[in-house]
Amino acid sequence: MKAELEEEAAAPLHGLSGEACTADEYKRYKTIVCDLKEACGCSETLCAQDWCNGYMRKWKKEFGACTLQGCP
């Protein structure tokens, strides 16, 4: 019984394989978020221009896992 449970725990979860942020998606993230972040004068949490705050929040939410890699 214990061996069966260990096998189940070691089995991969279906539908959760692969990368959360592919190379192409990260390239888009850098183009959209990182370039604009510099242009808007944004820190990690706040932008110098008010309109950028909501725009950046929307795109960071859209890119999800790519935000963990951050901007170069």
A tleap script that builds the chain and sets N, CA, C and O, in Angstrom:
source leaprc.protein.ff14SB
mol = sequence {
  NMET LYS ALA GLU LEU GLU GLU GLU ALA ALA
  ALA PRO LEU HIE GLY LEU SER GLY GLU ALA
  CYS THR ALA ASP GLU TYR LYS ARG TYR LYS
  THR ILE VAL CYS ASP LEU LYS GLU ALA CYS
  GLY CYS SER GLU THR LEU CYS ALA GLN ASP
  TRP CYS ASN GLY TYR MET ARG LYS TRP LYS
  LYS GLU PHE GLY ALA CYS THR LEU GLN GLY
  CYS CPRO
}
set mol.1.N position { 0.828 -1.192 0.000 }
set mol.1.CA position { 0.000 0.000 0.000 }
set mol.1.C position { 0.873 1.257 0.000 }
set mol.1.O position { 0.607 2.196 -0.750 }
set mol.2.N position { 1.906 1.279 0.832 }
set mol.2.CA position { 2.782 2.450 0.910 }
set mol.2.C position { 3.514 2.661 -0.407 }
set mol.2.O position { 3.701 3.802 -0.828 }
set mol.3.N position { 3.932 1.582 -1.069 }
set mol.3.CA position { 4.621 1.677 -2.355 }
set mol.3.C position { 3.707 2.285 -3.413 }
set mol.3.O position { 4.158 3.071 -4.247 }
set mol.4.N position { 2.421 1.924 -3.381 }
set mol.4.CA position { 1.458 2.483 -4.335 }
set mol.4.C position { 1.328 3.987 -4.155 }
set mol.4.O position { 1.289 4.731 -5.135 }
set mol.5.N position { 1.260 4.434 -2.916 }
set mol.5.CA position { 1.128 5.865 -2.627 }
set mol.5.C position { 2.365 6.630 -3.088 }
set mol.5.O position { 2.254 7.737 -3.617 }
set mol.6.N position { 3.530 6.047 -2.889 }
set mol.6.CA position { 4.767 6.696 -3.316 }
set mol.6.C position { 4.830 6.797 -4.838 }
set mol.6.O position { 5.311 7.795 -5.376 }
set mol.7.N position { 4.341 5.756 -5.540 }
set mol.7.CA position { 4.313 5.797 -7.005 }
set mol.7.C position { 3.390 6.897 -7.498 }
set mol.7.O position { 3.727 7.627 -8.430 }
set mol.8.N position { 2.214 7.017 -6.868 }
set mol.8.CA position { 1.263 8.057 -7.255 }
set mol.8.C position { 1.853 9.441 -7.018 }
set mol.8.O position { 1.675 10.335 -7.846 }
set mol.9.N position { 2.537 9.629 -5.926 }
set mol.9.CA position { 3.125 10.925 -5.589 }
set mol.9.C position { 4.240 11.297 -6.566 }
set mol.9.O position { 4.454 12.477 -6.842 }
set mol.10.N position { 4.948 10.297 -7.087 }
set mol.10.CA position { 6.054 10.540 -8.005 }
set mol.10.C position { 5.588 10.727 -9.447 }
set mol.10.O position { 6.348 11.218 -10.281 }
set mol.11.N position { 4.362 10.348 -9.746 }
set mol.11.CA position { 3.851 10.461 -11.109 }
set mol.11.C position { 3.654 11.931 -11.479 }
set mol.11.O position { 3.253 12.735 -10.637 }
set mol.12.N position { 3.934 12.283 -12.732 }
set mol.12.CA position { 3.748 13.678 -13.152 }
set mol.12.C position { 2.272 14.043 -13.206 }
set mol.12.O position { 1.423 13.196 -13.487 }
set mol.13.N position { 1.975 15.293 -12.938 }
set mol.13.CA position { 0.602 15.767 -13.015 }
set mol.13.C position { 0.260 16.024 -14.473 }
set mol.13.O position { 1.049 16.618 -15.208 }
set mol.14.N position { -0.895 15.585 -14.881 }
set mol.14.CA position { -1.303 15.759 -16.269 }
set mol.14.C position { -1.683 17.208 -16.519 }
set mol.14.O position { -2.395 17.818 -15.721 }
set mol.15.N position { -1.204 17.758 -17.632 }
set mol.15.CA position { -1.531 19.119 -18.005 }
set mol.15.C position { -0.635 20.173 -17.386 }
set mol.15.O position { -0.830 21.361 -17.639 }
set mol.16.N position { 0.335 19.779 -16.588 }
set mol.16.CA position { 1.209 20.748 -15.938 }
set mol.16.C position { 2.653 20.612 -16.382 }
set mol.16.O position { 3.559 21.047 -15.672 }
set mol.17.N position { 2.879 20.028 -17.523 }
set mol.17.CA position { 4.249 19.883 -18.003 }
set mol.17.C position { 4.607 21.073 -18.880 }
set mol.17.O position { 3.723 21.778 -19.367 }
set mol.18.N position { 5.895 21.299 -19.082 }
set mol.18.CA position { 6.350 22.396 -19.922 }
set mol.18.C position { 6.781 23.591 -19.106 }
set mol.18.O position { 6.860 23.537 -17.879 }
set mol.19.N position { 7.057 24.670 -19.811 }
set mol.19.CA position { 7.524 25.887 -19.164 }
set mol.19.C position { 6.361 26.832 -18.926 }
set mol.19.O position { 5.450 26.930 -19.747 }
set mol.20.N position { 6.398 27.524 -17.805 }
set mol.20.CA position { 5.359 28.515 -17.513 }
set mol.20.C position { 5.567 29.772 -18.346 }
set mol.20.O position { 4.609 30.477 -18.665 }
set mol.21.N position { 6.826 30.054 -18.700 }
set mol.21.CA position { 7.160 31.221 -19.514 }
set mol.21.C position { 8.154 30.773 -20.584 }
set mol.21.O position { 9.341 30.598 -20.312 }
set mol.22.N position { 7.655 30.593 -21.790 }
set mol.22.CA position { 8.516 30.130 -22.880 }
set mol.22.C position { 9.472 31.244 -23.309 }
set mol.22.O position { 9.307 32.400 -22.920 }
set mol.23.N position { 10.454 30.890 -24.099 }
set mol.23.CA position { 11.426 31.874 -24.589 }
set mol.23.C position { 10.738 32.951 -25.432 }
set mol.23.O position { 11.070 34.131 -25.324 }
set mol.24.N position { 9.784 32.547 -26.267 }
set mol.24.CA position { 9.050 33.519 -27.082 }
set mol.24.C position { 8.210 34.457 -26.223 }
set mol.24.O position { 8.145 35.659 -26.478 }
set mol.25.N position { 7.570 33.893 -25.204 }
set mol.25.CA position { 6.744 34.708 -24.309 }
set mol.25.C position { 7.614 35.686 -23.530 }
set mol.25.O position { 7.225 36.836 -23.329 }
set mol.26.N position { 8.786 35.241 -23.092 }
set mol.26.CA position { 9.689 36.125 -22.359 }
set mol.26.C position { 10.212 37.239 -23.266 }
set mol.26.O position { 10.410 38.370 -22.822 }
set mol.27.N position { 10.432 36.914 -24.525 }
set mol.27.CA position { 10.866 37.938 -25.491 }
set mol.27.C position { 9.783 39.007 -25.631 }
set mol.27.O position { 10.091 40.199 -25.669 }
set mol.28.N position { 8.516 38.589 -25.708 }
set mol.28.CA position { 7.397 39.541 -25.755 }
set mol.28.C position { 7.336 40.360 -24.480 }
set mol.28.O position { 7.101 41.567 -24.527 }
set mol.29.N position { 7.546 39.711 -23.335 }
set mol.29.CA position { 7.538 40.394 -22.039 }
set mol.29.C position { 8.590 41.505 -22.016 }
set mol.29.O position { 8.312 42.629 -21.598 }
set mol.30.N position { 9.799 41.175 -22.471 }
set mol.30.CA position { 10.870 42.175 -22.487 }
set mol.30.C position { 10.511 43.338 -23.400 }
set mol.30.O position { 10.760 44.495 -23.061 }
set mol.31.N position { 9.928 43.037 -24.555 }
set mol.31.CA position { 9.561 44.081 -25.505 }
set mol.31.C position { 8.464 44.981 -24.954 }
set mol.31.O position { 8.567 46.205 -25.036 }
set mol.32.N position { 7.424 44.392 -24.397 }
set mol.32.CA position { 6.273 45.169 -23.937 }
set mol.32.C position { 6.515 45.790 -22.563 }
set mol.32.O position { 6.326 46.994 -22.386 }
set mol.33.N position { 6.928 44.987 -21.598 }
set mol.33.CA position { 7.029 45.470 -20.217 }
set mol.33.C position { 8.364 46.163 -19.936 }
set mol.33.O position { 8.381 47.289 -19.438 }
set mol.34.N position { 9.461 45.511 -20.244 }
set mol.34.CA position { 10.771 46.057 -19.863 }
set mol.34.C position { 11.096 47.356 -20.591 }
set mol.34.O position { 11.596 48.306 -19.988 }
set mol.35.N position { 10.809 47.392 -21.892 }
set mol.35.CA position { 11.093 48.613 -22.644 }
set mol.35.C position { 10.228 49.770 -22.166 }
set mol.35.O position { 10.712 50.895 -22.037 }
set mol.36.N position { 8.949 49.504 -21.903 }
set mol.36.CA position { 8.047 50.549 -21.432 }
set mol.36.C position { 8.393 50.977 -20.004 }
set mol.36.O position { 8.281 52.149 -19.647 }
set mol.37.N position { 8.811 50.006 -19.201 }
set mol.37.CA position { 9.195 50.311 -17.819 }
set mol.37.C position { 10.289 51.374 -17.793 }
set mol.37.O position { 10.255 52.294 -16.975 }
set mol.38.N position { 11.240 51.242 -18.676 }
set mol.38.CA position { 12.335 52.204 -18.764 }
set mol.38.C position { 11.823 53.551 -19.278 }
set mol.38.O position { 12.193 54.601 -18.752 }
set mol.39.N position { 10.976 53.517 -20.300 }
set mol.39.CA position { 10.450 54.751 -20.888 }
set mol.39.C position { 9.556 55.523 -19.923 }
set mol.39.O position { 9.545 56.754 -19.937 }
set mol.40.N position { 8.805 54.806 -19.084 }
set mol.40.CA position { 7.881 55.448 -18.136 }
set mol.40.C position { 8.560 55.829 -16.824 }
set mol.40.O position { 7.962 56.516 -15.995 }
set mol.41.N position { 9.780 55.400 -16.631 }
set mol.41.CA position { 10.471 55.683 -15.378 }
set mol.41.C position { 9.869 54.922 -14.207 }
set mol.41.O position { 9.663 55.481 -13.130 }
set mol.42.N position { 9.592 53.648 -14.424 }
set mol.42.CA position { 8.954 52.826 -13.387 }
set mol.42.C position { 9.981 52.167 -12.476 }
set mol.42.O position { 11.069 51.780 -12.903 }
set mol.43.N position { 9.598 52.050 -11.197 }
set mol.43.CA position { 10.348 51.207 -10.268 }
set mol.43.C position { 9.640 49.856 -10.282 }
set mol.43.O position { 8.868 49.585 -11.202 }
set mol.44.N position { 9.879 49.012 -9.302 }
set mol.44.CA position { 9.202 47.708 -9.273 }
set mol.44.C position { 7.707 47.840 -8.999 }
set mol.44.O position { 6.925 46.990 -9.426 }
set mol.45.N position { 7.300 48.894 -8.292 }
set mol.45.CA position { 5.894 49.007 -7.904 }
set mol.45.C position { 5.193 50.264 -8.386 }
set mol.45.O position { 3.963 50.310 -8.364 }
set mol.46.N position { 5.916 51.279 -8.818 }
set mol.46.CA position { 5.297 52.551 -9.162 }
set mol.46.C position { 5.993 53.196 -10.352 }
set mol.46.O position { 7.214 53.131 -10.490 }
set mol.47.N position { 5.185 53.821 -11.210 }
set mol.47.CA position { 5.726 54.506 -12.387 }
set mol.47.C position { 5.660 56.019 -12.197 }
set mol.47.O position { 4.794 56.529 -11.486 }
set mol.48.N position { 6.574 56.722 -12.835 }
set mol.48.CA position { 6.616 58.173 -12.743 }
set mol.48.C position { 5.400 58.799 -13.434 }
set mol.48.O position { 4.931 59.858 -13.018 }
set mol.49.N position { 4.893 58.161 -14.471 }
set mol.49.CA position { 3.726 58.670 -15.185 }
set mol.49.C position { 2.506 57.864 -14.764 }
set mol.49.O position { 2.522 56.634 -14.811 }
set mol.50.N position { 1.444 58.559 -14.352 }
set mol.50.CA position { 0.255 57.896 -13.812 }
set mol.50.C position { -0.370 56.869 -14.754 }
set mol.50.O position { -0.771 55.794 -14.309 }
set mol.51.N position { -0.458 57.180 -16.041 }
set mol.51.CA position { -1.116 56.264 -16.960 }
set mol.51.C position { -0.371 54.937 -17.072 }
set mol.51.O position { -0.970 53.917 -17.411 }
set mol.52.N position { 0.922 54.943 -16.790 }
set mol.52.CA position { 1.721 53.719 -16.901 }
set mol.52.C position { 1.384 52.708 -15.800 }
set mol.52.O position { 1.495 51.502 -16.020 }
set mol.53.N position { 0.974 53.181 -14.622 }
set mol.53.CA position { 0.716 52.264 -13.509 }
set mol.53.C position { -0.298 51.186 -13.866 }
set mol.53.O position { -0.015 49.999 -13.702 }
set mol.54.N position { -1.468 51.573 -14.348 }
set mol.54.CA position { -2.501 50.606 -14.720 }
set mol.54.C position { -2.096 49.760 -15.913 }
set mol.54.O position { -2.379 48.563 -15.965 }
set mol.55.N position { -1.437 50.388 -16.864 }
set mol.55.CA position { -1.001 49.690 -18.071 }
set mol.55.C position { 0.023 48.607 -17.728 }
set mol.55.O position { -0.068 47.481 -18.218 }
set mol.56.N position { 0.984 48.950 -16.893 }
set mol.56.CA position { 2.006 47.978 -16.489 }
set mol.56.C position { 1.390 46.848 -15.658 }
set mol.56.O position { 1.741 45.682 -15.840 }
set mol.57.N position { 0.484 47.187 -14.760 }
set mol.57.CA position { -0.171 46.175 -13.930 }
set mol.57.C position { -0.907 45.176 -14.820 }
set mol.57.O position { -0.845 43.969 -14.587 }
set mol.58.N position { -1.614 45.688 -15.855 }
set mol.58.CA position { -2.356 44.822 -16.775 }
set mol.58.C position { -1.410 43.853 -17.491 }
set mol.58.O position { -1.686 42.655 -17.562 }
set mol.59.N position { -0.309 44.363 -18.014 }
set mol.59.CA position { 0.609 43.512 -18.766 }
set mol.59.C position { 1.356 42.534 -17.864 }
set mol.59.O position { 1.602 41.398 -18.271 }
set mol.60.N position { 1.718 42.942 -16.661 }
set mol.60.CA position { 2.392 42.016 -15.743 }
set mol.60.C position { 1.460 40.871 -15.372 }
set mol.60.O position { 1.892 39.724 -15.262 }
set mol.61.N position { 0.188 41.183 -15.180 }
set mol.61.CA position { -0.794 40.136 -14.886 }
set mol.61.C position { -0.938 39.206 -16.090 }
set mol.61.O position { -1.037 37.990 -15.927 }
set mol.62.N position { -0.948 39.765 -17.280 }
set mol.62.CA position { -1.070 38.987 -18.519 }
set mol.62.C position { 0.098 38.014 -18.689 }
set mol.62.O position { -0.099 36.877 -19.116 }
set mol.63.N position { 1.306 38.454 -18.357 }
set mol.63.CA position { 2.495 37.622 -18.559 }
set mol.63.C position { 2.762 36.658 -17.405 }
set mol.63.O position { 3.555 35.730 -17.563 }
set mol.64.N position { 2.137 36.846 -16.272 }
set mol.64.CA position { 2.226 35.896 -15.172 }
set mol.64.C position { 3.627 35.469 -14.791 }
set mol.64.O position { 4.372 36.249 -14.199 }
set mol.65.N position { 4.002 34.226 -15.127 }
set mol.65.CA position { 5.280 33.639 -14.712 }
set mol.65.C position { 6.492 34.369 -15.273 }
set mol.65.O position { 7.572 34.314 -14.685 }
set mol.66.N position { 6.331 35.042 -16.385 }
set mol.66.CA position { 7.473 35.770 -16.969 }
set mol.66.C position { 7.946 36.900 -16.051 }
set mol.66.O position { 9.116 37.281 -16.077 }
set mol.67.N position { 7.034 37.427 -15.246 }
set mol.67.CA position { 7.421 38.512 -14.340 }
set mol.67.C position { 8.429 38.039 -13.295 }
set mol.67.O position { 9.194 38.839 -12.756 }
set mol.68.N position { 8.428 36.739 -13.011 }
set mol.68.CA position { 9.381 36.194 -12.035 }
set mol.68.C position { 10.825 36.251 -12.562 }
set mol.68.O position { 11.776 36.298 -11.781 }
set mol.69.N position { 10.974 36.246 -13.884 }
set mol.69.CA position { 12.311 36.334 -14.481 }
set mol.69.C position { 12.815 37.771 -14.496 }
set mol.69.O position { 14.020 38.015 -14.566 }
set mol.70.N position { 11.885 38.718 -14.430 }
set mol.70.CA position { 12.240 40.127 -14.373 }
set mol.70.C position { 12.823 40.656 -15.675 }
set mol.70.O position { 12.914 39.946 -16.676 }
set mol.71.N position { 13.209 41.910 -15.630 }
set mol.71.CA position { 13.811 42.576 -16.788 }
set mol.71.C position { 15.326 42.484 -16.699 }
set mol.71.O position { 15.898 42.535 -15.611 }
set mol.72.N position { 15.974 42.348 -17.860 }
set mol.72.CA position { 17.441 42.268 -17.850 }
set mol.72.C position { 18.090 43.600 -17.505 }
set mol.72.O position { 19.317 43.695 -17.457 }
savepdb mol mol.pdb
quit
